[in-house]
């Protein structure tokens, strides 16, 4: 039996479109402001502010180029901290496999 996932098939702030299957292009649309919860509205406002700040720092770039930004309010790990937590790589001088003599 197929499980219905109409409430979780769309991202927060989006709602399913009637008549479209999950995963199909156009299957989710942005909620209208009146249907958004207060937490969704806070997220939308914070994201708009984040994108506006990014646009000020990158005046010649398209706004869609900011897709790499993390969600507002999430903390990202610093690159230097990420490097320190990994093991240092050691260079191997040669192969550790034994080779067969040609027959």
C-alpha positions in Angstrom: 0.0 0.0 0.0 1.4 3.4 -1.0 1.9 5.9 1.8 0.6 9.4 1.4 3.1 12.1 2.0 1.2 15.2 0.9 2.3 17.3 3.9 6.1 16.4 3.7 6.6 16.3 -0.1 7.2 20.1 -0.3 9.8 22.3 1.3 8.7 24.5 4.3 6.8 27.5 3.0 5.5 25.5 0.0 2.3 23.6 -0.5 1.3 20.7 -2.8 -0.5 21.5 -6.1 -3.7 19.5 -6.5 -3.6 17.2 -9.5 0.2 16.9 -9.6 2.2 13.9 -8.4 5.0 14.2 -5.9 8.3 15.0 -7.5 6.7 16.2 -10.7 7.8 19.6 -12.0 5.3 22.1 -10.6 4.1 19.8 -7.9 4.7 22.4 -5.2 4.0 26.1 -5.1 4.9 28.9 -2.7 2.3 29.5 0.0 0.5 32.8 0.0 1.4 35.1 2.9 -2.0 34.5 4.6 -1.4 30.7 4.7 2.1 30.8 6.1 2.7 30.0 9.8 4.6 32.6 11.9 7.8 30.5 11.8 7.6 30.2 8.0 7.1 33.9 7.7 10.1 34.6 10.0 12.2 32.3 7.8 11.1 34.0 4.6 11.9 37.4 6.1 15.4 36.3 7.3 16.1 34.7 3.9 15.2 38.0 2.1 17.5 39.9 4.4 20.3 37.4 3.9 19.9 37.7 0.1 19.7 41.5 0.2 23.0 41.6 2.2 24.6 39.2 -0.3 23.4 41.3 -3.2 25.0 44.4 -1.7 28.4 42.6 -1.5 28.1 41.2 -5.0 26.5 44.0 -7.0 27.2 42.5 -10.5 26.0 39.0 -9.7 22.6 37.5 -10.4 20.6 36.9 -7.3 20.3 33.2 -8.2 24.0 32.9 -7.8 23.4 33.0 -4.0 22.0 29.5 -4.0 25.1 28.2 -2.1 24.2 30.2 1.1 23.1 28.1 4.1 19.7 28.7 5.6 19.6 31.8 7.8 20.3 31.0 11.4 22.4 27.9 10.8 26.0 27.9 11.9 28.6 26.8 9.5 31.9 25.2 10.5 35.0 27.2 9.8 37.3 25.7 7.1 40.3 25.9 9.4 38.5 24.0 12.1 37.4 21.3 9.6 41.0 20.9 8.6 42.3 20.4 12.1 39.8 17.6 12.9 41.0 15.4 10.0 44.0 13.2 10.2 47.1 14.5 8.5 47.8 12.8 5.2 51.1 10.9 4.9 52.7 10.5 1.6 53.4 6.9 0.6 56.7 6.2 -1.0 55.5 3.3 -3.1 53.0 0.6 -3.6 52.4 -1.8 -0.7 51.2 -4.6 -3.1 53.5 -7.4 -4.0 54.0 -8.0 -7.7 54.0 -11.3 -9.4 56.9 -12.3 -11.5 56.0 -12.4 -15.2 55.2 -15.9 -16.5 
